[in-house]
């Protein structure tokens, strides 16, 4: 048999169930729900309106899942994301009328950044377990929300403040000729692949991109998504690119996988672990602002329990709770699975009594699959024979 090329082996590894299982699960769930809606005579589950709604409903949780995944990759844990988001929401609603949206939003984001910094500094410099620290800050920040709201629901009553908040997240952005956009991206990716000497993959990407651009005037597809969905796409895309292609990303994975080895190799472990907490706090603050803009109100229990949904999305995406392993894109897919199930239950009128059982079972099964797949990979690495050195390598010894 001819030797397997590196590009082909990488694609084969990426498509294995242990790596892409969450994507297969989402496709299977959507297919089942589509068949059920057709069988019951309901509108198609894959109707554009329903797809847009699912993406919009999952966007805020998915953004939180992206930043939580970064913390988990660094080898830490954060339970305070929902409380920090609620605190930022209460802050922006309290200040938007007297200060205007830009200043109120800056202060709300700063509040989230401070909360993340406190978590990181206590965990890394004091040496307390991250679970204990963030459990405490979750309760403390929730208390700050209670103080700020005075135990009642606060709203943005000023009409100008309401309009500025609504403009931040309401409405849809339409991208015409999606095929042309995707085709141009495929051509660009193909050029990059050709520059990296991935010949076959680069040629295929360029050809597919050219065909998509040529078909765009004929088919004329357009993409109409909510603003939070676009925020999610940008945040997830940038975070994935940083983790995948930069030194910062590689060092963050190294810190999470083995902090002592990373320290011995010259990496400032504290900087990366604290930085992950700071980024998570800033992201939580941004989500809080979007939540306030969506509802124009917040009460002391707002977003309570959301941190468990965020962790479930990360776990569904295969992120390890022990650090060094995870993908923000898979965490986004995990969030989509949770909201697809929730939306599908409502579409097929499945009773609320059964929904929690099914979602909990899905999370446990997904965690079990990733755990078993990880163990099998470790066994294969141990059992695989090491390649024998070549004559040139023997001569250089």
C-alpha positions as CSV (number, residue, x, y, z in Angstrom):
1,X,0.0,0.0,0.0
2,X,1.3,3.5,-0.8
3,X,2.3,5.6,2.3
4,X,-0.4,7.9,3.5
5,X,0.3,11.6,2.9
6,X,0.4,14.0,5.8
7,X,-2.5,16.0,4.5
8,X,-4.7,13.0,4.0
9,X,-3.8,11.5,7.4
10,X,-4.7,14.8,9.1
11,X,-8.1,14.9,7.4
12,X,-8.7,11.2,8.3
13,X,-7.9,11.9,11.9
14,X,-10.1,15.0,12.0
15,X,-13.1,13.0,10.6
16,X,-12.8,10.2,13.1
17,X,-15.8,9.8,15.5
18,X,-13.5,10.6,18.5
19,X,-12.7,14.0,17.0
20,X,-15.7,14.9,14.9
21,X,-18.3,13.0,16.9
22,X,-20.1,16.2,18.1
23,X,-20.6,17.3,14.5
24,X,-22.0,13.9,13.5
25,X,-24.3,14.1,16.6
26,X,-25.6,17.5,15.5
27,X,-26.3,16.2,12.0
28,X,-28.1,13.1,13.3
29,X,-30.2,15.2,15.8
30,X,-31.2,17.6,13.0
31,X,-32.1,14.7,10.6
32,X,-34.2,13.0,13.3
33,X,-36.1,16.2,14.1
34,X,-36.6,16.9,10.4
35,X,-38.1,13.5,9.9
36,X,-40.3,13.9,13.0
37,X,-41.7,17.2,11.9
38,X,-42.5,15.8,8.5
39,X,-44.2,12.8,10.0
40,X,-46.3,15.0,12.3
41,X,-47.2,17.3,9.5
42,X,-45.5,20.3,11.1
43,X,-43.4,22.9,9.3
44,X,-40.0,21.7,8.3
45,X,-37.5,21.8,11.1
46,X,-34.9,23.1,8.6
47,X,-37.0,26.0,7.5
48,X,-34.9,29.2,7.3
49,X,-36.9,30.9,10.0
50,X,-36.3,28.0,12.5
51,X,-32.6,27.7,11.7
52,X,-32.1,31.5,12.2
53,X,-34.0,31.3,15.5
54,X,-31.9,28.4,16.8
55,X,-28.7,30.2,15.9
56,X,-29.9,33.4,17.6
57,X,-31.1,31.6,20.7
58,X,-27.7,29.7,21.1
59,X,-25.4,32.7,20.3
60,X,-25.0,34.1,23.8
61,X,-24.4,30.7,25.4
62,X,-22.0,29.8,22.6
63,X,-20.0,32.9,23.1
64,X,-19.7,32.1,26.8
65,X,-18.7,28.5,25.8
66,X,-15.9,29.9,23.6
67,X,-14.2,31.8,26.4
68,X,-14.9,29.0,29.0
69,X,-13.2,26.6,26.6
70,X,-10.1,28.8,26.7
71,X,-10.0,28.6,30.5
72,X,-10.5,24.8,30.5
73,X,-7.7,24.4,27.9
74,X,-5.4,26.3,30.3
75,X,-6.1,23.8,32.9
76,X,-8.5,25.8,35.1
77,X,-12.2,26.1,35.8
78,X,-14.6,29.0,36.0
79,X,-18.1,28.8,37.5
80,X,-18.7,32.5,37.8
81,X,-19.4,33.3,34.1
82,X,-23.2,33.6,34.5
83,X,-22.9,35.8,37.6
84,X,-20.3,38.1,35.9
85,X,-22.6,38.4,32.9
86,X,-25.5,39.3,35.1
87,X,-23.4,41.9,36.9
88,X,-22.3,43.5,33.7
89,X,-25.9,43.5,32.5
90,X,-27.1,45.3,35.6
91,X,-24.2,47.7,35.3
92,X,-24.9,48.7,31.8
93,X,-28.7,49.1,32.5
94,X,-28.0,51.3,35.5
95,X,-25.6,53.6,33.7
96,X,-26.8,53.8,30.1
97,X,-29.3,56.6,30.7
98,X,-27.0,59.0,32.5
99,X,-23.7,58.2,30.7
100,X,-24.8,56.9,27.3
101,X,-24.2,53.5,25.8
102,X,-20.4,53.7,25.0
103,X,-19.4,54.8,28.5
104,X,-21.9,52.4,30.2
105,X,-20.7,49.5,28.0
106,X,-17.0,50.3,28.7
107,X,-17.7,50.2,32.5
108,X,-19.7,47.0,32.2
109,X,-16.9,45.3,30.2
110,X,-14.4,46.7,32.8
111,X,-16.4,45.1,35.5
112,X,-16.2,41.7,33.8
113,X,-12.5,42.2,33.2
114,X,-12.0,42.9,36.9
115,X,-13.9,39.9,38.0
116,X,-11.8,37.7,35.7
117,X,-8.6,39.2,37.0
118,X,-9.6,38.6,40.6
119,X,-10.3,34.9,39.7
120,X,-7.0,34.5,38.0
121,X,-4.9,36.3,40.6
122,X,-6.4,34.3,43.5
123,X,-6.1,31.0,41.7
124,X,-2.5,31.4,40.4
125,X,-0.8,33.6,43.0
126,X,-2.6,32.4,46.2
127,X,-2.8,28.8,45.0
128,X,-6.4,28.0,45.8
129,X,-8.2,25.5,43.6
130,X,-10.0,27.2,40.7
131,X,-13.3,25.3,41.5
132,X,-13.4,26.7,45.0
133,X,-12.4,30.2,44.0
134,X,-14.9,30.6,41.2
135,X,-17.6,29.0,43.3
136,X,-17.0,31.7,45.8
137,X,-16.8,34.5,43.3
138,X,-20.0,33.2,41.7
139,X,-21.8,33.7,45.0
140,X,-20.1,37.0,45.7
141,X,-20.8,38.5,42.3
142,X,-24.4,37.3,42.5
143,X,-24.6,39.2,45.8
144,X,-23.3,42.4,44.0
145,X,-26.1,41.9,41.4
146,X,-28.6,41.8,44.3
147,X,-27.1,45.0,45.8
148,X,-27.0,46.8,42.4
149,X,-30.6,45.9,41.5
150,X,-31.8,46.4,45.1
151,X,-33.6,43.0,44.9
152,X,-35.9,44.1,42.0
153,X,-36.0,44.2,38.3
154,X,-34.2,47.1,36.7
155,X,-35.0,48.3,33.2
156,X,-33.7,50.9,30.8
157,X,-36.7,53.3,30.9
158,X,-35.1,56.2,29.0
159,X,-36.3,56.0,25.3
160,X,-32.9,57.0,23.9
161,X,-31.2,54.4,26.1
162,X,-33.6,51.8,24.9
163,X,-33.0,52.6,21.3
164,X,-29.2,52.5,21.7
165,X,-29.4,49.1,23.4
166,X,-31.8,47.7,20.9
167,X,-29.5,48.8,18.0
168,X,-26.7,46.9,19.6
169,X,-28.2,43.4,19.1
170,X,-31.6,43.6,17.5
171,X,-32.2,43.2,13.8
172,X,-30.5,41.1,11.1
173,X,-27.6,41.6,8.8
174,X,-28.1,40.1,5.3
175,X,-25.1,39.0,3.2
176,X,-26.2,38.6,-0.4
177,X,-24.5,36.1,-2.7
178,X,-23.2,33.8,0.0
179,X,-21.8,31.4,-2.6
180,X,-19.5,34.2,-3.9
181,X,-18.3,34.9,-0.3
182,X,-17.7,31.3,0.4
183,X,-16.1,30.8,-3.0
184,X,-13.7,33.7,-2.4
185,X,-12.8,32.2,1.0
186,X,-12.2,28.8,-0.6
187,X,-9.9,30.3,-3.2
188,X,-8.0,32.1,-0.5
189,X,-7.7,28.9,1.5
190,X,-6.6,27.0,-1.6
191,X,-3.8,29.6,-2.3
192,X,-2.6,29.2,1.3
193,X,-2.6,25.4,1.0
194,X,-0.7,25.6,-2.2
195,X,1.8,27.9,-0.6
196,X,2.2,25.3,2.2
197,X,2.7,22.6,-0.5
198,X,-0.6,20.8,0.1
199,X,-1.0,20.4,-3.6
200,X,-4.1,18.3,-4.0
201,X,-6.1,19.9,-1.3
202,X,-5.1,23.4,-2.5
203,X,-6.2,22.6,-6.1
204,X,-9.5,21.2,-5.0
205,X,-10.2,24.3,-2.8
206,X,-9.4,26.7,-5.6
207,X,-11.6,24.8,-8.1
208,X,-14.5,24.6,-5.7
209,X,-14.1,28.3,-4.9
210,X,-14.1,29.3,-8.6
211,X,-17.2,27.1,-9.3
212,X,-19.0,28.7,-6.3
213,X,-18.3,32.2,-7.5
214,X,-19.4,31.3,-11.0
215,X,-22.7,29.9,-9.7
216,X,-23.4,32.8,-7.4
217,X,-25.2,35.1,-9.9
218,X,-27.4,32.2,-11.0
219,X,-28.4,30.8,-7.6
220,X,-28.2,34.1,-5.6
221,X,-28.3,32.6,-2.1
222,X,-28.2,35.1,0.7
223,X,-27.4,34.8,4.4
224,X,-29.7,36.5,6.9
225,X,-28.6,36.1,10.5
226,X,-29.1,38.1,13.7
227,X,-26.4,40.4,15.0
228,X,-25.5,38.2,18.0
229,X,-24.9,35.3,15.6
230,X,-22.4,37.4,13.6
231,X,-20.7,38.4,16.9
232,X,-20.4,34.6,17.7
233,X,-19.0,33.9,14.3
234,X,-16.3,36.6,14.6
235,X,-15.4,35.7,18.2
236,X,-15.3,32.0,17.6
237,X,-13.3,32.4,14.3
238,X,-10.7,34.7,15.8
239,X,-10.3,32.6,19.0
240,X,-9.9,29.4,17.0
241,X,-7.3,31.0,14.7
242,X,-5.3,32.3,17.6
243,X,-5.4,28.9,19.3
244,X,-4.6,27.0,16.2
245,X,-2.0,29.1,14.4
246,X,-0.2,31.3,16.9
247,X,2.5,30.8,19.5
248,X,0.1,32.0,22.1
249,X,-2.3,29.2,21.3
250,X,0.3,26.5,21.3
251,X,1.7,27.7,24.6
252,X,-1.8,27.8,26.2
253,X,-2.3,24.1,25.2
254,X,1.1,23.3,26.6
255,X,0.4,25.1,29.9
256,X,-2.9,23.2,30.3
257,X,-1.4,19.8,29.3
258,X,1.6,20.0,31.7
259,X,2.2,23.2,33.6
260,X,5.5,22.1,35.1
261,X,7.0,21.0,31.7
262,X,5.8,24.3,30.2
263,X,7.5,26.3,33.0
264,X,10.7,24.4,32.5
265,X,10.7,25.2,28.8
266,X,10.5,28.9,29.6
267,X,6.8,29.6,29.3
268,X,5.4,32.1,31.9
269,X,2.6,29.8,33.2
270,X,1.0,32.4,35.4
271,X,0.7,34.8,32.6
272,X,-1.2,32.4,30.4
273,X,-3.5,31.0,33.1
274,X,-4.4,34.5,34.5
275,X,-4.8,35.8,30.9
276,X,-7.4,33.0,30.2
277,X,-9.4,34.1,33.3
278,X,-9.2,37.8,32.2
279,X,-10.4,37.0,28.7
280,X,-13.2,34.9,30.1
281,X,-14.3,37.8,32.4
282,X,-14.2,40.2,29.5
283,X,-16.3,37.8,27.3
284,X,-18.8,37.3,30.1
285,X,-19.1,41.1,30.4
286,X,-19.8,41.4,26.7
287,X,-22.5,38.7,26.9
288,X,-24.0,40.5,29.8
289,X,-24.3,43.7,27.7
290,X,-25.9,41.7,24.9
291,X,-28.3,40.1,27.4
292,X,-29.3,43.5,28.7
293,X,-29.8,44.8,25.2
294,X,-32.0,41.9,24.3
295,X,-34.4,42.0,27.3
296,X,-33.9,45.7,28.3
297,X,-34.1,44.4,31.9
298,X,-32.4,42.3,34.5
299,X,-33.4,40.9,37.9
300,X,-31.3,39.4,40.7
301,X,-31.8,35.9,39.3
302,X,-31.0,36.7,35.7
303,X,-28.8,34.1,33.9
304,X,-28.8,32.0,37.1
305,X,-27.8,28.4,36.2
306,X,-26.4,29.4,32.8
307,X,-22.9,28.4,33.9
308,X,-23.9,24.7,33.9
309,X,-25.3,25.0,30.3
310,X,-22.0,26.6,29.2
311,X,-20.0,23.8,30.8
312,X,-22.3,21.2,29.2
313,X,-21.6,22.8,25.8
314,X,-17.9,22.6,26.3
315,X,-18.1,19.0,27.5
316,X,-20.2,18.1,24.5
317,X,-17.5,19.7,22.3
318,X,-14.9,17.3,23.8
319,X,-13.1,19.8,26.0
320,X,-11.1,18.2,28.8
321,X,-11.8,19.3,32.3
322,X,-8.1,18.6,33.1
323,X,-6.6,21.0,30.6
324,X,-4.6,20.8,27.4
325,X,-7.4,19.6,25.1
326,X,-10.4,21.3,23.5
327,X,-11.7,23.2,20.5
328,X,-13.8,26.4,20.6
329,X,-15.5,25.4,17.4
330,X,-16.6,22.1,18.8
331,X,-17.9,23.9,21.9
332,X,-20.0,26.1,19.6
333,X,-21.4,22.9,18.1
334,X,-22.0,21.6,21.6
335,X,-24.1,24.7,22.3
336,X,-26.0,24.2,19.1
337,X,-26.8,20.6,20.1
338,X,-28.3,21.8,23.4
339,X,-30.4,24.5,21.8
340,X,-31.4,22.2,18.8
341,X,-32.7,19.7,21.3
342,X,-34.5,22.4,23.3
343,X,-36.0,23.9,20.1
344,X,-36.9,20.4,18.7
345,X,-38.7,19.4,21.9
346,X,-40.9,22.4,21.6
347,X,-41.5,21.8,17.9
348,X,-42.7,18.2,18.5
349,X,-44.5,19.1,21.7
350,X,-42.4,16.9,24.0
351,X,-43.3,17.4,27.6
352,X,-40.9,19.4,29.8
353,X,-40.8,16.5,32.2
354,X,-38.7,14.5,29.7
355,X,-36.5,17.2,28.3
356,X,-34.1,17.3,31.2
357,X,-33.7,13.6,31.2
358,X,-32.8,13.5,27.5
359,X,-30.4,16.5,27.6
360,X,-28.6,15.1,30.7
361,X,-28.3,11.7,29.1
362,X,-26.8,13.3,25.9
363,X,-24.2,15.1,28.0
364,X,-23.2,12.0,29.9
365,X,-23.0,9.8,26.8
366,X,-20.9,12.4,25.0
367,X,-18.5,12.7,27.9
368,X,-18.3,8.9,28.0
369,X,-17.6,8.7,24.3
370,X,-14.8,11.2,24.4
371,X,-13.3,9.6,27.5
372,X,-13.2,6.1,25.9
373,X,-11.8,7.5,22.6
374,X,-9.1,9.3,24.6
375,X,-8.1,6.1,26.4
376,X,-8.0,4.2,23.1
377,X,-5.7,6.8,21.6
378,X,-3.4,6.5,24.6
379,X,-3.3,2.7,24.3
380,X,-2.5,2.9,20.5
381,X,0.4,5.3,21.2
382,X,1.8,2.9,23.8
383,X,1.4,-0.1,21.5
384,X,2.6,1.5,18.3
385,X,6.2,0.4,17.5
386,X,8.7,3.3,17.3
387,X,10.0,3.8,13.8
388,X,13.5,2.5,13.3
389,X,16.2,5.1,12.7
390,X,17.5,5.5,9.1
391,X,21.1,4.9,8.1
392,X,21.7,8.7,8.0
393,X,20.3,9.1,11.6
394,X,22.5,6.2,12.8
395,X,25.5,7.8,11.2
396,X,24.8,11.1,12.9
397,X,24.6,9.5,16.4
